Each structure stands twice: as structure tokens, then as C-alpha cells.
Amino acid sequence: MYINSTIFVDLKKNLMSLPGEIEIENRPSTEAKALRINLNNFIYGTFAEIGAGQEVARQFFRIGGASGTIAKTISAYDKTFSDNIYGEENDKRYVTESRVDKMLDHEIDLLETRIRKKNPEKMFFTYANTVATIDFAKKFKGHGWMGIRFQTKPQEKYSEITLHIRFHQSEARLQQEVLGIMGVNLIYGAFYKNNEPKKLLKYLYDHIDKDAIEIDTINFKGPLFKDIDNRLMSLQLIKNGMTQAVMFNKEGNNILPAAELYKKNILTIRGSFRPVTKVNIDMYEKSLDAFLKEPLVKKEKNLVIFEITLSNLLSEGEIDEIDFMDRAKLLCSMGHTVMISNFKEYYKLVDYLSRYTQKQLGLCMGVNNLIQVFDEHYYEDLDGGILEAFGKMFHNNLKIYLYPNKGENGKIINSENLKLENRMKEFYKFFKYNGKIIDIQDFEIKYLDIFSRKVLEMIKNKNHDWEKFLPKKIPEIIKKNKMFGFK
């Protein structure tokens, strides 16, 4: 067995410490990570890789000592072979979460049924990926799913990490290389960083340029991660700059934005939802009614998103993760799909949604937010200024559903009488008279005096009147779980 002596020295220097002792600037090389796995006599498993070749398994083979780690590798590249091994996909798509789940199921079952009796002391694992790299036309840069199902003690129940990646490089060779490195980082992290999931997440980018690859969905499952809320891990993806937007469904599970948004009519409501109030729900219900009346919108192809921006979460400095989870749990309890994004400007949000759908888009916002949208200073970082931003924002059949404000002396402010800078007035009229800005008419006027920040103060100050400003059942959830500083 050949083992590179330089790598072995690297291994001794960097890896013989306990997990968690390696500092950021002292992280082991990809080769050292692979070698540490190979030299662990208890780690044993299989690699199943579809699409981009045996890029991850290759890292373990070439470093030496792989015979003690790898029971089998497989690349069922032909679709017929793949279907016979792992079963057919209903939609005939192979780069899916469903596919990687089937691969993990099948390969773990083989390990248990074929070699468990002869290897009772082994910690089994299966690594799987299904990947499409850049196409010949260079129009589609590629994406993929990867996952590992593994044990950290012999015979224990399996834990699992799965994630979705999106390539940003323009050469297949470079994409394959970065896939191989990230696969090693994932396997190494599963065995040696499973007690620190947040660090494990950061270490996935060891020796990888963040601009080369994006992680936009990740899920942790199993006994090792029983205390992990995957919504919090989604937030880490945004905080770490690994992606620009993440989504989770009403069950609180992370979902792939591309799959959820694909060819949908999308209505988005942005807010702090701290906490969600009756005015938030009135905005949602009334804007949805107007959205569904659009001639091109079909209810069965409709998606409503409650969006919270990172800038909103950072409004008081550092992100309070407990506060974030309070908001997320409330929205999920009401059956809503939630997006956390790094899109401070609305045009960036619309541009992102337009990657996945050409259907009708809608934004529900209040008057103050619309005034900000028409503020030129908002777009100083763009060469084309506000014209460039609005070109991106309104090119895909976007409509804004405007919820009114109450001004001085109780006057209702809407799209007809809001005040803009003089130089913006004619620009605004173009969008107003072309039906891009629509007033919500049947709003509840009594809700215009409800503000989340005031409700939050009332909760913290034990003013029991706060309950009447929130939707049904929400006060009980807040009190039961002691959310937002309730005591």
C-alpha cells in the first residue's frame, strides 16, 4: 500500500488533535482529510456517483489506504442501468433529492444485508451524489444533490446529511474538481464534526472558493442531529454567504427554491413578522384575492411566500437566532412557505424569482415601502441607476399590490395621493397608469393602527392588550413557548 509521506506528516500535524481543536487557518488539506478517513479501521462504506464521474471516490483512491474504507464504488451513468438499480423517477429527472434518497436507501441496505455479519465492528456509511455539470452551450451551469448516511458507532441508527449544490464555474473539469473536494469535506465533517453542525457547514468550503459553488439547501436527519432545527441551518447558509435565498415549508423542512418556484405564479409578502399581526394577515389575504383575479394566474400553479430579509434580521446588530426561530415557527404554524433572503432591494428579489418562472409575479407592500422603491438613492450601486433596477423588476409581468397607510388626521394614503420627489412623479405615473401598481381596496381600516414593533414592546412590558392585535391561536403559541420575550 502506497501512502504519500508528505501527506502523512500533514495528517500527524493537523489531525491528531481532538475534533474541534483545529483552527480556521490550520484546517487540514483535502488529501489529509481523505487519508484520515482511510486510516480509520472502523469506517467502511460505499460510493455511488451519477453524472459527473467518480470525483469523490477518486480522492480516497489516489491518496492510498482506500481498501480499508471503500467496500464498493458505482457509477450507474446509463439511465436504464440506474433505473434497474435504484428504480424509476416519475418525472424522468435524475438530478433530484428523490434520486439521492433512493441511492442512499439502496446502498445502505446492501451493506447491511451483505457484509454486516462479517463486519460487526464497522461504522458503515454511504456517500451518494447525482450531478449535472455545465452543458455544451454554456447556458446551464449545472447543479446536483449529494448526501451521506452514516454511523459513528457500530450498529447505531443512521444519521444523514443531504445538500443541493449549484455550480458557478464555466468549465466541467473545474466543476468536477470542486465537487470532489466538497464531497471529501462532507464525509470528513460527518465523522469528525457532527457535534458542531454550524462549523461542519462552514468547513464544507475548505479549500473551495465560495464563488465556485453554491449550497442553497441542506438538511440534517437522524439521532446525531435530533436537536437540530434545519431552519436554523438554512439561516447559516445565508449568514455564511453560501447562497442568497433559502426556503422552508409549513412543516419546517428546508426545501429547494428552484423546485418550489419552478413555473409558478408567485405572490411575495415581505415583513419583519415580529410577531405576525392581523395587519400582516389582512395584507396577505387581500393581496391574494387580487392576485388570483389576474387572468394569467391559475390557483393550482400559485405560490405565496412570506419573505424575511437578512437586513431585517440584522436590524439590531447581531442576528438573534431565538428571535428568528420565533418568527419562523409562527409563520409555519399558520401554514405558510417562508423565504429568508439577502435581497435588501426588491428588484434583486424579483430578478431571483425570474430565474425560475416566467409566470405572473406579485409583490404586496405598504405605502412607505413603495416610496422607498422610487427613491433614486436606493440604486446608487447600479451603473444604470433606477432605470436598470426597474428594468429588472418589471420585465416579467410584475404587479405591486399596495396596502394603504394612515396619514395625518386619519387620512388614508394610497397610490393616488402618496408623495414622491418631484423628479420621480412622472416616472411613477408610467407604472401607475399601466396597471403595475394596484391599490388594495377592501382593507380593514381598524388594522392600519397595528404595528409589529409596538406589539413587541407590549409583549415585553407585560401589557396584555397585545393579544387582540394578533391572529387567532397565535397568542397561545407565543405564551406557551415564551416567544419574543414573553414572561
C-alpha positions in Angstrom: 0.0 0.0 0.0 1.4 3.4 -1.1 0.9 6.4 1.1 2.4 9.8 0.3 4.8 10.6 3.2 4.3 14.4 2.9 0.6 13.8 3.4 1.2 11.6 6.4 3.2 14.4 8.1 0.4 16.8 7.3 -2.0 14.3 8.8 0.0 14.0 12.0 0.4 17.7 12.4 -3.2 18.7 11.7 -5.4 15.8 12.5 -4.3 14.0 15.7 -6.0 16.6 17.8 -9.5 16.1 19.0 -12.4 17.2 16.8 -13.0 21.0 17.3 -9.4 21.9 18.1 -8.3 22.7 14.5 -8.4 26.5 14.0 -9.7 28.0 10.7 -6.2 29.0 9.4 -4.9 25.5 10.3 -7.5 23.3 8.5 -6.2 20.0 7.1 -5.8 19.6 3.4 -8.3 17.6 1.3 -5.7 14.8 1.0 -5.1 14.8 4.8 -8.9 14.5 5.4 -9.2 11.6 2.9 -6.2 9.9 4.5 -7.6 10.2 8.0 -10.8 8.5 6.9 -8.8 5.8 5.1 -6.6 5.1 8.1 -9.6 4.8 10.4 -10.2 1.0 10.6 -13.8 1.3 11.7 -15.1 3.5 8.8 -16.3 1.4 5.9 -18.8 2.1 3.1 -19.8 2.7 -0.5 -19.7 5.5 -3.0 -22.5 5.9 -5.6 -22.0 8.8 -8.0 -24.2 9.6 -11.0 -23.3 12.2 -13.6 -20.0 13.9 -13.0 -17.9 10.7 -12.6 -16.3 9.2 -9.6 -14.9 12.5 -8.4 -15.3 12.0 -4.6 -14.3 8.3 -4.6 -11.2 9.2 -6.7 -10.0 11.5 -3.8 -9.9 8.4 -1.5 -8.4 6.0 -4.0 -5.5 8.2 -5.0 -4.3 9.0 -1.5 -3.8 5.4 -0.6 -5.2 3.1 2.0 -8.7 3.0 0.4 -9.1 -0.7 0.7 -9.9 -0.3 4.4 -12.6 2.3 3.7 -14.3 1.5 0.4 -16.4 -1.6 0.1 -17.7 -0.6 -3.4 -18.0 2.3 -5.8 -20.6 2.6 -8.6 -21.4 5.0 -11.3 -24.7 4.0 -12.9 -24.3 6.6 -15.7 -26.8 5.0 -18.2 -30.4 5.8 -17.2 -31.6 2.2 -17.8 -28.9 0.8 -15.6 -29.7 3.4 -13.0 -33.4 2.7 -13.1 -32.8 -1.0 -12.7 -30.7 -0.4 -9.6 -32.5 2.4 -7.9 -36.0 2.5 -9.5 -37.5 4.8 -12.0 -38.3 8.5 -11.4 -41.9 9.6 -12.1 -40.9 12.8 -13.8 -37.8 11.2 -15.5 -35.5 13.7 -13.9 -32.4 12.2 -12.3 -30.8 15.2 -10.5 -33.3 15.3 -7.7 -33.5 14.9 -4.0 -35.7 11.8 -4.5 -32.9 10.2 -6.6 -30.2 10.7 -4.0 -32.5 9.4 -1.3 -33.1 6.2 -3.3 -29.4 5.8 -3.8 -28.7 6.1 -0.1 -31.5 3.7 0.8 -30.4 1.0 -1.7 -26.6 1.2 -0.9 -27.1 1.1 2.9 -29.5 -1.9 2.5 -26.8 -3.7 0.6 -24.2 -3.0 3.2 -26.4 -4.3 6.0 -27.6 -7.4 4.2 -24.4 -8.5 2.5 -21.5 -7.7 4.8 -22.8 -6.7 8.3 -22.3 -10.2 9.8 -18.6 -10.2 8.8 -18.1 -6.6 9.9 -20.0 -6.2 13.2 -17.4 -3.7 14.5 -17.6 -1.3 11.5 -19.2 2.1 11.2 -21.0 1.9 7.9 -21.6 4.8 5.6 -22.9 5.5 2.1 -22.0 8.6 0.1 -24.1 9.4 -3.0 -24.4 12.2 -5.5 -26.4 12.8 -8.7 -25.0 15.7 -10.6 -25.3 17.5 -14.0 -22.3 19.7 -14.9 -22.3 22.6 -17.4 -23.8 21.9 -20.9 -22.1 22.3 -24.2 -23.9 25.5 -25.0 -22.7 27.0 -21.6 -26.3 28.2 -20.9 -26.9 25.9 -18.0 -24.1 25.8 -15.5 -25.3 22.7 -13.7 -26.4 21.5 -10.2 -26.6 18.4 -8.1 -27.6 16.7 -4.9 -25.2 14.9 -2.6 -25.6 13.2 0.7 -24.1 10.8 3.3 -25.8 8.3 5.6 -23.5 7.2 8.3 -22.9 5.8 11.8 -20.5 7.0 14.4 -20.8 3.8 16.5 -21.2 0.2 15.2 -24.9 -0.9 15.0 -26.3 2.5 15.9 -29.1 4.1 13.9 -28.1 6.1 10.8 -27.8 9.8 10.7 -27.8 11.7 7.4 -26.8 15.0 5.7 -28.1 15.9 2.3 -27.5 19.1 0.4 -28.1 20.7 -3.0 -25.3 22.5 -4.9 -25.3 24.9 -7.8 -22.2 25.4 -9.9 -20.9 28.8 -10.9 -17.8 27.9 -12.9 -17.8 27.7 -16.7 -15.7 24.5 -17.2 -16.9 21.0 -16.5 -13.4 20.0 -15.3 -13.4 22.7 -12.7 -16.9 21.8 -11.5 -15.8 18.1 -11.1 -12.8 19.1 -9.1 -14.8 21.3 -6.7 -17.4 18.5 -6.4 -14.7 16.1 -5.4 -13.3 18.4 -2.7 -16.7 19.2 -1.2 -17.6 15.5 -1.1 -14.5 14.9 1.0 -15.3 17.8 3.2 -18.8 16.4 3.7 -17.6 12.9 4.6 -14.9 14.2 6.9 -17.4 16.6 8.6 -19.9 13.8 9.1 -17.4 11.7 11.1 -15.4 14.4 12.8 -17.5 17.5 13.1 -21.0 16.0 13.6 -21.2 17.5 17.1 -20.7 21.0 15.7 -23.1 21.3 12.7 -22.6 25.0 12.3 -18.8 24.5 11.9 -19.4 21.5 9.7 -21.4 23.7 7.4 -18.5 26.2 7.2 -15.9 23.5 6.7 -17.8 22.3 3.5 -16.0 25.2 1.8 -12.5 24.2 2.9 -10.1 24.8 0.0 -13.0 26.0 -2.2 -13.7 29.5 -3.5 -17.3 30.4 -2.5 -17.8 31.9 -5.9 -17.2 28.5 -7.4 -20.2 26.7 -5.9 -23.4 27.5 -4.0 -25.2 25.5 -1.4 -28.9 26.5 -1.4 -30.5 23.7 0.6 -29.2 21.4 3.4 -30.9 19.0 5.8 -29.7 17.1 8.8 -31.5 14.0 10.0 -31.1 11.2 12.5 -30.2 10.7 16.1 -27.0 12.7 15.9 -29.0 15.7 14.8 -32.2 15.2 16.8 -31.8 18.7 18.4 -31.0 20.5 15.1 -33.8 22.6 13.5 -33.0 22.7 9.8 -34.5 26.2 9.5 -31.6 27.4 11.7 -29.2 25.7 9.4 -30.8 27.5 6.4 -30.1 30.8 8.2 -26.5 29.8 8.5 -26.3 29.3 4.7 -27.4 33.0 4.2 -25.2 34.3 7.1 -22.1 32.5 5.7 -22.7 33.8 2.1 -23.2 30.3 0.7 -26.4 31.3 -1.0 -28.8 34.3 -1.4 -32.1 32.7 -0.5 -33.4 29.7 1.3 -36.9 28.4 1.8 -38.8 26.1 4.2 -42.3 24.8 4.1 -45.1 24.8 6.7 -43.7 21.6 8.3 -40.5 23.5 8.9 -38.5 21.4 6.4 -35.9 23.1 4.2 -37.0 22.9 0.5 -35.1 23.6 -2.7 -36.1 27.1 -4.0 -35.6 26.1 -7.7 -38.0 23.2 -7.4 -40.6 25.1 -5.4 -40.6 28.2 -7.6 -40.4 26.5 -11.0 -43.1 27.8 -13.4 -45.3 29.1 -10.5 -47.3 32.3 -10.2 -45.7 33.8 -7.1 -47.0 36.4 -4.7 -44.5 37.6 -2.1 -45.2 39.5 1.2 -42.1 41.0 2.8 -42.1 41.9 6.5 -40.4 41.5 9.9 -43.3 39.3 11.2 -42.0 40.1 14.7 -44.6 38.9 15.6 -47.1 38.3 12.7 -50.1 40.6 13.3 -53.6 41.0 12.0 -52.4 43.6 9.5 -49.9 41.2 8.0 -52.7 38.6 7.5 -55.0 41.2 6.0 -52.3 42.2 3.6 -51.8 38.6 2.7 -55.5 37.7 2.2 -56.5 40.9 0.3 -53.5 40.8 -2.0 -54.0 37.1 -2.7 -57.6 37.8 -3.6 -56.5 40.5 -6.1 -53.6 38.2 -7.4 -56.0 35.3 -8.1 -58.2 37.6 -10.2 -55.3 38.2 -12.7 -56.2 36.5 -16.0 -53.0 34.5 -16.2 -53.0 33.2 -12.6 -54.2 29.7 -12.0 -54.8 28.7 -8.4 -53.2 25.3 -8.7 -50.0 26.9 -10.0 -49.9 29.6 -7.3 -47.3 30.1 -4.5 -47.4 32.6 -1.7 -44.1 33.4 0.0 -43.6 35.2 3.3 -40.1 36.7 3.0 -37.8 38.0 5.7 -34.6 39.7 4.6 -31.2 39.3 6.3 -31.0 43.1 6.7 -34.3 42.8 8.7 -32.8 40.1 10.9 -29.7 42.3 11.4 -31.6 45.4 12.2 -30.5 45.3 15.9 -26.9 44.2 15.1 -26.2 40.5 15.5 -28.8 38.0 14.5 -30.8 36.7 17.4 -31.3 33.0 16.5 -34.1 32.6 19.1 -35.9 35.6 17.7 -35.5 34.2 14.2 -36.9 30.8 15.2 -39.9 32.5 16.9 -40.8 34.2 13.7 -40.3 31.1 11.6 -42.3 28.8 13.9 -45.3 31.2 13.9 -45.4 31.6 10.2 -45.0 27.8 9.7 -47.8 27.2 12.3 -50.1 29.2 10.1 -49.3 27.0 7.1 -47.1 29.4 5.1 -44.0 29.0 3.0 -41.1 31.1 4.2 -38.1 32.6 2.4 -35.1 34.1 4.1 -33.1 36.2 1.6 -30.2 38.5 1.2 -32.1 40.8 -1.1 -32.4 44.2 0.5 -33.7 45.7 -2.7 -36.9 44.4 -4.2 -35.5 44.3 -7.8 -33.0 41.7 -6.6 -35.8 39.6 -5.2 -37.8 39.8 -8.5 -34.6 39.1 -10.5 -34.1 35.9 -8.4 -37.6 34.7 -8.8 -37.5 35.3 -12.6 -34.7 32.7 -12.9 -37.2 30.0 -12.2 -40.5 31.3 -13.6 -41.8 33.5 -16.3 -45.3 33.4 -14.9 -47.2 36.2 -13.1 -45.3 37.8 -10.1 -46.8 39.9 -7.4 -45.4 42.0 -4.5 -47.5 43.1 -1.6 -46.1 46.1 0.2 -47.1 49.1 2.2 -47.0 52.7 1.0 -43.8 53.5 2.8 -42.0 50.7 1.1 -43.3 51.8 -2.3 -41.9 55.3 -1.7 -38.6 53.8 -0.9 -38.7 51.7 -4.1 -39.0 55.0 -6.0 -36.1 56.6 -4.2 -33.1 57.1 -6.6 -30.6 56.8 -3.7 -31.7 53.2 -3.3 -29.9 52.3 -6.6 -26.6 54.2 -6.4 -24.6 50.9 -6.7 -26.1 50.3 -10.2 -24.5 51.8 -13.3 -27.9 52.3 -14.8 -29.4 53.6 -11.6 -33.2 53.3 -11.0 -33.8 52.6 -14.7 -31.7 49.5 -14.6 -33.4 48.4 -11.4 -36.9 48.9 -12.8 -35.9 47.1 -16.0 -35.1 44.0 -13.9 -38.1 44.5 -11.6 -40.9 44.9 -14.1 -39.8 42.9 -17.2 -41.5 39.7 -16.0 -45.1 40.8 -15.8 -44.8 42.1 -12.2 -47.6 43.8 -10.3 -47.4 45.6 -7.0 -50.4 45.3 -4.6 -50.4 48.3 -2.4 -51.7 48.3 1.1 -52.6 51.8 2.4 -51.2 53.7 5.3 -53.0 56.1 7.6 -51.5 59.6 7.5 -52.1 62.8 9.5 -55.6 63.4 10.7 -56.5 59.8 9.8 -56.2 60.4 6.1 -55.8 57.2 4.0 -52.7 57.2 1.9 -52.7 55.1 -1.3 -51.2 55.1 -4.8 -53.3 58.1 -5.7 -52.1 60.6 -3.1 -48.7 59.3 -1.9 -45.9 61.8 -2.0 -42.7 61.3 -4.1 -39.8 63.6 -5.0 -40.8 65.9 -7.9 -38.4 64.3 -10.4 -39.9 60.9 -9.7 -43.6 61.8 -10.2 -43.8 61.3 -14.0 -41.7 58.2 -13.8 -44.2 56.9 -11.2 -47.2 57.7 -13.3 -45.9 55.5 -16.1 -46.1 52.4 -13.9 -49.3 53.5 -12.2 -51.3 54.1 -15.3 -50.0 51.0 -17.0 -51.6 48.9 -14.2 -48.4 47.9 -12.5 -49.4 49.3 -9.1 -52.8 48.3 -7.8 -54.5 49.6 -4.6 -56.0 47.0 -2.2 -59.4 48.4 -1.7 -61.3 46.2 0.8 -58.7 46.5 3.6 -59.7 46.6 7.3 -59.2 50.2 8.3 -59.0 49.3 12.0 -55.8 47.3 11.3 -53.9 50.4 10.0 -53.0 51.3 13.6 -51.3 48.0 14.3 -47.5 47.9 14.2 -45.4 44.9 15.0 -42.8 46.9 16.9 -45.5 48.3 19.2 -46.9 44.9 19.8 -43.5 43.6 20.6 -43.0 46.3 23.2 -46.3 45.4 24.7 -45.3 41.7 25.0 -42.0 42.5 26.7 -43.7 45.1 29.0 -46.5 42.6 30.1 -49.2 44.8 28.6 -51.9 42.1 28.0 -53.7 44.1 25.3 -51.2 42.8 22.7 -53.2 39.6 22.2 -56.1 41.4 20.4 -53.7 42.6 17.7 -52.7 39.1 16.6 -54.5 36.4 14.6 -56.3 33.6 16.4 -54.2 30.9 18.1 -51.0 33.0 17.7 -51.2 34.5 21.3 -51.5 31.0 22.8 -48.4 29.8 20.8 -46.4 32.8 21.9 -47.4 32.3 25.6 -46.9 28.5 25.6 -43.4 28.8 24.0 -42.4 32.1 25.7 -41.6 33.8 22.4 -40.5 37.4 21.8 -39.5 37.9 25.5 -42.9 36.9 26.9 -42.8 36.1 30.6 
